Amino acid sequence: MANVVRAALVQATWTGDTASMVAKHEEHAREAARQGAKIIGFQEVFNAPYFCQVQEPEHYRWAEPVPDGPTVTRMREIARETGMVVVVPVFEVEQSGFYFNTAAVIDADGTYLGKYRKHHIPQVKGFWEKYYFKPGNLGWPVFDTAVGKVGVYICYDRHFPEGWRQLGLNGAQLVYNPSATSRGLSAHLWQLEQPAAAVANEYFVAAINRVGQEEYGDNDFYGTSYFVDPRGQFVGEPASDKGEELIVRDLDFDLIDEVRQQWAFYRDRRPDAYEGLVQP
């Protein structure tokens, strides 16, 4: 019997406030559950605008604790209600002065399993993230969920192959990559990097991008979110480049073993020869 996981992702437009943004994602989660999904993931800092287009201290107000803040607490309730695993990216405050770009992972019974903190923090025009976020310090966790082994890699992280590989070595079968990337800056990479990572590491990737323009800058987030399999092939069509969309796809996890036996990339790794990769 095939090991098929029905998975969902949401690319969303900003509503103007956190309460309505969270409510909208609750409804997407319920709809995904009605369609039979067992896991769902949201976009980078899903409950806020992409405030990193500017560098202003007022935007620290979007931060909240993880897991005890209001958004993750609410999403634990949604996970219990829907019976889905939920990947929840938020702006985390650990203590005064310690802020991270974080994703909480919640199991299908509402259990908080842990969090991933974004490692690679950009500081370029329209993406002034070093103003807000410390680099992640929790390593590359892979969470043993009701649907299988799930990892997270956030937005700018996707340009760095080392984390993708570590997630694979840690056992990931599906990696959610919540993002906020704009048209013109890296659109030509969007349908190149995550499929390449899925091939190189032989697992499924859920690539999620925001969509539309928001009030704090002129970044045009182009959506086109998708699932990609371990052969680098899209699972169904990518989402629209202009509108909000819920994507639900069936992922055949048996394909992971099939590809790993056929291509044998993990067998043929040479970690003994890679010391130079970690030299400053």
C-alpha positions as a Markdown table, in Angstrom:
| # | Residue | x | y | z |
|---|---|---|---|---|
| 1 | Met | 0.0 | 0.0 | 0.0 |
| 2 | Ala | 1.4 | 3.4 | -1.0 |
| 3 | Asn | 2.5 | 5.8 | 1.7 |
| 4 | Val | 0.7 | 8.8 | 0.4 |
| 5 | Val | 0.5 | 12.0 | 2.4 |
| 6 | Arg | -2.0 | 14.7 | 1.4 |
| 7 | Ala | -0.3 | 18.0 | 2.1 |
| 8 | Ala | -1.3 | 21.6 | 1.8 |
| 9 | Leu | 0.2 | 25.1 | 1.7 |
| 10 | Val | -1.2 | 28.6 | 1.6 |
| 11 | Gln | 0.1 | 31.7 | -0.3 |
| 12 | Ala | -1.8 | 34.7 | 1.1 |
| 13 | Thr | -2.3 | 38.4 | 0.6 |
| 14 | Trp | -1.9 | 40.7 | 3.7 |
| 15 | Thr | -5.2 | 41.7 | 5.2 |
| 16 | Gly | -4.0 | 44.7 | 7.2 |
| 17 | Asp | -4.0 | 43.3 | 10.8 |
| 18 | Thr | -3.0 | 40.1 | 12.6 |
| 19 | Ala | -6.4 | 39.1 | 13.8 |
| 20 | Ser | -7.9 | 38.9 | 10.4 |
| 21 | Met | -4.8 | 37.3 | 8.9 |
| 22 | Val | -4.9 | 34.5 | 11.5 |
| 23 | Ala | -8.6 | 34.1 | 11.0 |
| 24 | Lys | -8.1 | 33.8 | 7.2 |
| 25 | His | -5.5 | 31.1 | 7.7 |
| 26 | Glu | -7.8 | 29.2 | 10.1 |
| 27 | Glu | -10.4 | 29.0 | 7.3 |
| 28 | His | -7.7 | 27.8 | 4.8 |
| 29 | Ala | -6.7 | 25.1 | 7.3 |
| 30 | Arg | -10.3 | 24.0 | 7.7 |
| 31 | Glu | -10.8 | 23.9 | 3.9 |
| 32 | Ala | -7.6 | 21.9 | 3.5 |
| 33 | Ala | -8.8 | 19.4 | 6.2 |
| 34 | Arg | -12.1 | 19.1 | 4.3 |
| 35 | Gln | -10.1 | 18.2 | 1.2 |
| 36 | Gly | -8.3 | 15.5 | 3.2 |
| 37 | Ala | -5.0 | 17.2 | 4.0 |
| 38 | Lys | -3.0 | 15.9 | 6.9 |
| 39 | Ile | -0.4 | 18.7 | 7.0 |
| 40 | Ile | -0.4 | 22.4 | 6.1 |
| 41 | Gly | 2.2 | 25.1 | 6.1 |
| 42 | Phe | 2.0 | 28.9 | 5.9 |
| 43 | Gln | 4.2 | 31.6 | 4.4 |
| 44 | Glu | 7.1 | 33.4 | 6.2 |
| 45 | Val | 5.9 | 35.5 | 9.2 |
| 46 | Phe | 2.4 | 34.6 | 8.0 |
| 47 | Asn | 0.5 | 36.7 | 10.7 |
| 48 | Ala | 2.2 | 40.0 | 9.8 |
| 49 | Pro | 3.1 | 42.1 | 6.8 |
| 50 | Tyr | 6.6 | 41.7 | 5.4 |
| 51 | Phe | 7.8 | 44.6 | 7.5 |
| 52 | Cys | 11.5 | 44.0 | 6.6 |
| 53 | Gln | 11.0 | 46.3 | 3.6 |
| 54 | Val | 11.8 | 49.1 | 6.1 |
| 55 | Gln | 14.0 | 49.5 | 9.2 |
| 56 | Glu | 11.7 | 50.9 | 11.9 |
| 57 | Pro | 11.5 | 50.0 | 15.6 |
| 58 | Glu | 7.7 | 50.1 | 15.5 |
| 59 | His | 7.7 | 46.7 | 13.8 |
| 60 | Tyr | 9.0 | 44.9 | 16.8 |
| 61 | Arg | 5.4 | 44.9 | 17.9 |
| 62 | Trp | 4.7 | 42.0 | 15.6 |
| 63 | Ala | 6.9 | 39.7 | 17.7 |
| 64 | Glu | 5.6 | 37.2 | 20.2 |
| 65 | Pro | 6.9 | 34.2 | 22.2 |
| 66 | Val | 7.0 | 30.7 | 20.7 |
| 67 | Pro | 5.3 | 28.5 | 21.7 |
| 68 | Asp | 3.3 | 30.4 | 24.3 |
| 69 | Gly | 2.3 | 33.4 | 22.2 |
| 70 | Pro | -1.2 | 34.0 | 21.0 |
| 71 | Thr | -0.6 | 32.8 | 17.4 |
| 72 | Val | 1.0 | 29.5 | 18.1 |
| 73 | Thr | -1.4 | 28.8 | 20.9 |
| 74 | Arg | -4.3 | 29.4 | 18.5 |
| 75 | Met | -2.7 | 27.2 | 15.8 |
| 76 | Arg | -2.4 | 24.4 | 18.3 |
| 77 | Glu | -6.1 | 24.6 | 18.7 |
| 78 | Ile | -6.6 | 24.5 | 14.9 |
| 79 | Ala | -4.3 | 21.5 | 14.7 |
| 80 | Arg | -6.5 | 19.6 | 17.2 |
| 81 | Glu | -9.7 | 20.7 | 15.5 |
| 82 | Thr | -8.6 | 19.7 | 12.0 |
| 83 | Gly | -6.3 | 16.7 | 12.9 |
| 84 | Met | -3.5 | 18.3 | 10.8 |
| 85 | Val | 0.1 | 18.9 | 11.3 |
| 86 | Val | 0.6 | 22.7 | 11.1 |
| 87 | Val | 3.8 | 24.6 | 10.2 |
| 88 | Val | 3.5 | 28.1 | 11.7 |
| 89 | Pro | 6.1 | 30.8 | 10.7 |
| 90 | Val | 6.1 | 33.9 | 13.0 |
| 91 | Phe | 8.4 | 36.7 | 14.3 |
| 92 | Glu | 9.6 | 35.3 | 17.6 |
| 93 | Val | 10.8 | 37.2 | 20.7 |
| 94 | Glu | 12.7 | 35.0 | 23.1 |
| 95 | Gln | 13.6 | 37.8 | 25.6 |
| 96 | Ser | 14.2 | 41.5 | 25.3 |
| 97 | Gly | 16.7 | 42.0 | 22.5 |
| 98 | Phe | 16.5 | 38.4 | 21.2 |
| 99 | Tyr | 14.4 | 38.2 | 18.1 |
| 100 | Phe | 14.2 | 35.4 | 15.5 |
| 101 | Asn | 12.5 | 34.5 | 12.3 |
| 102 | Thr | 11.0 | 31.3 | 13.4 |
| 103 | Ala | 8.6 | 28.5 | 12.4 |
| 104 | Ala | 6.8 | 26.4 | 15.0 |
| 105 | Val | 5.8 | 22.8 | 14.1 |
| 106 | Ile | 2.6 | 21.5 | 15.7 |
| 107 | Asp | 1.5 | 17.8 | 15.5 |
| 108 | Ala | -1.9 | 16.7 | 14.5 |
| 109 | Asp | -3.1 | 16.4 | 18.1 |
| 110 | Gly | -2.0 | 20.0 | 18.9 |
| 111 | Thr | 1.3 | 19.0 | 20.5 |
| 112 | Tyr | 4.0 | 21.6 | 20.1 |
| 113 | Leu | 6.9 | 19.6 | 18.7 |
| 114 | Gly | 9.5 | 22.4 | 18.5 |
| 115 | Lys | 10.7 | 25.2 | 16.3 |
| 116 | Tyr | 13.2 | 26.1 | 13.5 |
| 117 | Arg | 15.0 | 29.5 | 13.5 |
| 118 | Lys | 16.1 | 30.9 | 10.2 |
| 119 | His | 19.9 | 30.7 | 9.9 |
| 120 | His | 20.8 | 33.0 | 7.0 |
| 121 | Ile | 19.6 | 36.6 | 7.5 |
| 122 | Pro | 19.7 | 38.9 | 4.5 |
| 123 | Gln | 20.4 | 42.6 | 4.6 |
| 124 | Val | 19.8 | 44.1 | 1.2 |
| 125 | Lys | 17.4 | 46.7 | -0.2 |
| 126 | Gly | 13.8 | 45.7 | 0.5 |
| 127 | Phe | 14.9 | 42.8 | 2.8 |
| 128 | Trp | 16.4 | 44.5 | 5.8 |
| 129 | Glu | 16.2 | 41.4 | 8.1 |
| 130 | Lys | 19.4 | 41.9 | 10.1 |
| 131 | Tyr | 17.7 | 44.9 | 11.7 |
| 132 | Tyr | 15.2 | 42.6 | 13.3 |
| 133 | Phe | 16.4 | 39.0 | 13.5 |
| 134 | Lys | 19.3 | 37.2 | 15.1 |
| 135 | Pro | 20.7 | 34.2 | 13.2 |
| 136 | Gly | 19.1 | 30.9 | 14.1 |
| 137 | Asn | 20.8 | 28.9 | 16.8 |
| 138 | Leu | 18.7 | 25.7 | 17.1 |
| 139 | Gly | 20.4 | 23.7 | 14.3 |
| 140 | Trp | 18.4 | 21.8 | 11.7 |
| 141 | Pro | 15.7 | 19.9 | 13.6 |
| 142 | Val | 13.5 | 17.3 | 11.8 |
| 143 | Phe | 10.2 | 16.7 | 13.6 |
| 144 | Asp | 8.6 | 13.3 | 13.9 |
| 145 | Thr | 5.0 | 14.2 | 13.1 |
| 146 | Ala | 1.8 | 12.2 | 12.4 |
| 147 | Val | 2.6 | 12.3 | 8.7 |
| 148 | Gly | 6.3 | 11.6 | 8.8 |
| 149 | Lys | 9.6 | 13.4 | 9.3 |
| 150 | Val | 9.2 | 17.2 | 8.5 |
| 151 | Gly | 11.8 | 19.9 | 8.4 |
| 152 | Val | 11.7 | 23.7 | 7.8 |
| 153 | Tyr | 14.0 | 26.0 | 5.9 |
| 154 | Ile | 13.0 | 29.7 | 5.7 |
| 155 | Cys | 13.2 | 31.9 | 2.6 |
| 156 | Tyr | 16.8 | 33.2 | 2.2 |
| 157 | Asp | 18.0 | 29.9 | 3.6 |
| 158 | Arg | 17.1 | 28.3 | 0.3 |
| 159 | His | 20.2 | 29.8 | -1.4 |
| 160 | Phe | 22.5 | 27.8 | 0.9 |
| 161 | Pro | 22.8 | 24.1 | 0.1 |
| 162 | Glu | 24.3 | 23.1 | 3.4 |
| 163 | Gly | 21.1 | 23.4 | 5.4 |
| 164 | Trp | 19.1 | 21.4 | 2.8 |
| 165 | Arg | 21.7 | 18.6 | 3.1 |
| 166 | Gln | 21.7 | 18.6 | 6.9 |
| 167 | Leu | 17.9 | 18.3 | 6.9 |
| 168 | Gly | 18.2 | 15.3 | 4.6 |
| 169 | Leu | 20.9 | 13.8 | 6.8 |
| 170 | Asn | 18.6 | 14.3 | 9.8 |
| 171 | Gly | 15.9 | 12.2 | 8.1 |
| 172 | Ala | 13.5 | 14.8 | 6.5 |
| 173 | Gln | 10.9 | 13.4 | 4.1 |
| 174 | Leu | 9.2 | 16.8 | 3.5 |
| 175 | Val | 10.7 | 20.2 | 4.0 |
| 176 | Tyr | 8.5 | 23.3 | 4.1 |
| 177 | Asn | 10.2 | 26.5 | 2.8 |
| 178 | Pro | 8.1 | 29.5 | 3.8 |
| 179 | Ser | 9.2 | 32.6 | 1.9 |
| 180 | Ala | 8.7 | 36.2 | 1.0 |
| 181 | Thr | 10.4 | 36.9 | -2.3 |
| 182 | Ser | 9.6 | 39.6 | -4.8 |
| 183 | Arg | 9.3 | 39.7 | -8.6 |
| 184 | Gly | 12.4 | 40.8 | -10.4 |
| 185 | Leu | 14.8 | 40.1 | -7.5 |
| 186 | Ser | 15.1 | 36.3 | -7.8 |
| 187 | Ala | 12.0 | 35.1 | -9.7 |
| 188 | His | 14.2 | 33.1 | -12.1 |
| 189 | Leu | 15.6 | 31.2 | -9.1 |
| 190 | Trp | 12.3 | 30.3 | -7.6 |
| 191 | Gln | 11.5 | 27.3 | -9.8 |
| 192 | Leu | 15.2 | 26.3 | -9.9 |
| 193 | Glu | 16.6 | 26.2 | -6.4 |
| 194 | Gln | 14.0 | 24.2 | -4.5 |
| 195 | Pro | 13.6 | 21.5 | -7.2 |
| 196 | Ala | 17.4 | 21.2 | -7.3 |
| 197 | Ala | 17.4 | 20.9 | -3.5 |
| 198 | Ala | 14.7 | 18.2 | -3.7 |
| 199 | Val | 16.8 | 16.3 | -6.2 |
| 200 | Ala | 20.1 | 16.7 | -4.4 |
| 201 | Asn | 18.6 | 15.6 | -1.1 |
| 202 | Glu | 16.0 | 13.2 | -2.3 |
| 203 | Tyr | 12.9 | 14.5 | -0.4 |
| 204 | Phe | 9.8 | 16.5 | -1.0 |
| 205 | Val | 9.8 | 20.3 | -0.8 |
| 206 | Ala | 6.9 | 22.7 | -0.2 |
| 207 | Ala | 7.9 | 26.1 | -1.5 |
| 208 | Ile | 5.6 | 28.9 | -0.3 |
| 209 | Asn | 5.7 | 32.5 | -1.4 |
| 210 | Arg | 3.7 | 35.5 | -0.4 |
| 211 | Val | 1.6 | 37.2 | -3.1 |
| 212 | Gly | 0.7 | 40.8 | -3.8 |
| 213 | Gln | 2.1 | 44.2 | -2.7 |
| 214 | Glu | 1.9 | 45.5 | 0.9 |
| 215 | Glu | 2.0 | 48.8 | 2.6 |
| 216 | Tyr | 5.6 | 49.0 | 3.8 |
| 217 | Gly | 7.4 | 48.9 | 0.4 |
| 218 | Asp | 7.1 | 48.2 | -3.3 |
| 219 | Asn | 8.1 | 44.5 | -3.2 |
| 220 | Asp | 5.8 | 42.6 | -5.5 |
| 221 | Phe | 5.5 | 39.1 | -4.0 |
| 222 | Tyr | 4.8 | 36.7 | -6.9 |
| 223 | Gly | 3.3 | 33.6 | -5.3 |
| 224 | Thr | 3.7 | 30.6 | -7.6 |
| 225 | Ser | 4.0 | 28.3 | -4.6 |
| 226 | Tyr | 4.3 | 24.6 | -5.2 |
| 227 | Phe | 5.2 | 21.1 | -4.1 |
| 228 | Val | 8.1 | 19.3 | -5.7 |
| 229 | Asp | 9.1 | 15.7 | -5.5 |
| 230 | Pro | 12.5 | 14.0 | -5.0 |
| 231 | Arg | 12.9 | 13.8 | -8.8 |
| 232 | Gly | 12.6 | 17.6 | -9.1 |
| 233 | Gln | 9.1 | 17.4 | -10.7 |
| 234 | Phe | 6.3 | 19.6 | -9.7 |
| 235 | Val | 3.4 | 17.8 | -8.0 |
| 236 | Gly | 0.5 | 19.4 | -9.8 |
| 237 | Glu | 0.7 | 22.9 | -11.1 |
| 238 | Pro | 2.3 | 25.8 | -9.2 |
| 239 | Ala | -0.1 | 28.4 | -7.7 |
| 240 | Ser | -1.0 | 31.7 | -9.4 |
| 241 | Asp | 1.6 | 34.5 | -9.5 |
| 242 | Lys | -1.1 | 37.1 | -8.6 |
| 243 | Gly | -3.7 | 35.7 | -6.2 |
| 244 | Glu | -4.2 | 34.0 | -2.9 |
| 245 | Glu | -4.4 | 30.3 | -3.2 |
| 246 | Leu | -4.6 | 27.1 | -1.1 |
| 247 | Ile | -2.7 | 24.2 | -2.7 |
| 248 | Val | -3.5 | 20.6 | -1.8 |
| 249 | Arg | -1.4 | 17.7 | -3.3 |
| 250 | Asp | -0.8 | 14.0 | -2.7 |
| 251 | Leu | 2.8 | 13.2 | -2.0 |
| 252 | Asp | 3.9 | 9.6 | -2.4 |
| 253 | Phe | 6.6 | 9.1 | 0.3 |
| 254 | Asp | 7.5 | 5.7 | -1.2 |
| 255 | Leu | 9.1 | 7.7 | -4.0 |
| 256 | Ile | 11.8 | 8.8 | -1.5 |
| 257 | Asp | 13.2 | 5.3 | -1.1 |
| 258 | Glu | 12.8 | 4.5 | -4.7 |
| 259 | Val | 14.8 | 7.6 | -5.8 |
| 260 | Arg | 17.5 | 7.0 | -3.1 |
| 261 | Gln | 18.0 | 3.4 | -4.2 |
| 262 | Gln | 18.1 | 4.5 | -7.9 |
| 263 | Trp | 20.4 | 7.5 | -7.6 |
| 264 | Ala | 22.3 | 6.6 | -4.4 |
| 265 | Phe | 23.5 | 10.1 | -3.7 |
| 266 | Tyr | 23.7 | 9.5 | 0.1 |
| 267 | Arg | 25.8 | 6.4 | -0.5 |
| 268 | Asp | 28.2 | 8.3 | -2.6 |
| 269 | Arg | 28.7 | 11.3 | -0.4 |
| 270 | Arg | 32.3 | 12.0 | 0.6 |
| 271 | Pro | 32.2 | 13.8 | 4.0 |
| 272 | Asp | 35.8 | 12.9 | 4.6 |
| 273 | Ala | 36.7 | 15.2 | 1.7 |
| 274 | Tyr | 34.5 | 18.2 | 2.6 |
| 275 | Glu | 36.5 | 19.9 | 5.5 |
| 276 | Gly | 37.1 | 23.0 | 3.4 |
| 277 | Leu | 33.4 | 23.7 | 3.2 |
| 278 | Val | 33.2 | 24.7 | 6.9 |
| 279 | Gln | 36.3 | 26.9 | 7.0 |
| 280 | Pro | 35.6 | 30.6 | 7.4 |
